Amino acid sequence: MMYAFAKRNIMLYFRDKTTVFFSMLSVFILIALYVLFLADMTSDNLLDFPSKKNLLNAWFIAGILAVTSVTTTLGAFGTLVNDRATKVDRDFFSSPISRTGIVVGYIASALFVGALMCSFTLIVVDVYLLFSTGALLSIQKTIQLGGIIVLSVVASGSMILLLVSFFRTSNAFAAASMLIGTFIGFLAGIYIPIGSLPDYLHPVVTWFPASHSVALFRQVLMETSLAEAFLNAPPGMKESFQFNMGIFYEINGSPASKWFSIFYLVGITILFFILSLVVMMKKEK
């Protein structure tokens, strides 16, 4: 029954074209901003070097994947809030399916939607790279990006689940979704490189979980372009560029490795899922 319940939630998400559109709205805004001025602004603030355009394109694409993992998962959780607002959830709680099964069904459907939409975005990105550079992503990089997508969606889903557990009306959820979609790019250093932000915002970006998703996407997508761009560069220039562009973050004066970002996201996932389940089980009693 839990499988059928999760399938019902997934179908409701894709059946509502408005929900699908608004869950991708932040991505459309990001693309529009990049095309209109962010690409030129970011490029003008950097010295000329080989593979500059490819490097910035990869940096931008990483941001798209990270935003998609957050906003589509958020949109899928709208079914939970809507069921609660219309009191449909009471029918589910009186059915043979357990409360735990209902909660897991909501979570599973939201994570599935997030992973599916991110995978679709990755395919679009691959096609774009084929036309712009003449080469597809390698199988190894595609597998790595797939793993980061799963990790990003699960981490985002755990945080969003805690957030939606406090909403009782669809209007409140819609307002919160709009705010999250608007600010996610700034909080994760996607619209503007962390090196261009004021110093007091650096800790916010560094410790914001989505920032580590972005960093992991960037490390994979920008690896080849980084090697070409800094092949003959002075020592230290590449490291400075990576910090300023949010490819790696500086933790206590030292560069955070990719494994730090991975374990940080895993820790965030466990913490927020436990908090979310505790809150939800108490509220639904």
Disulfide bonds with the S-S distance in Angstrom:
none
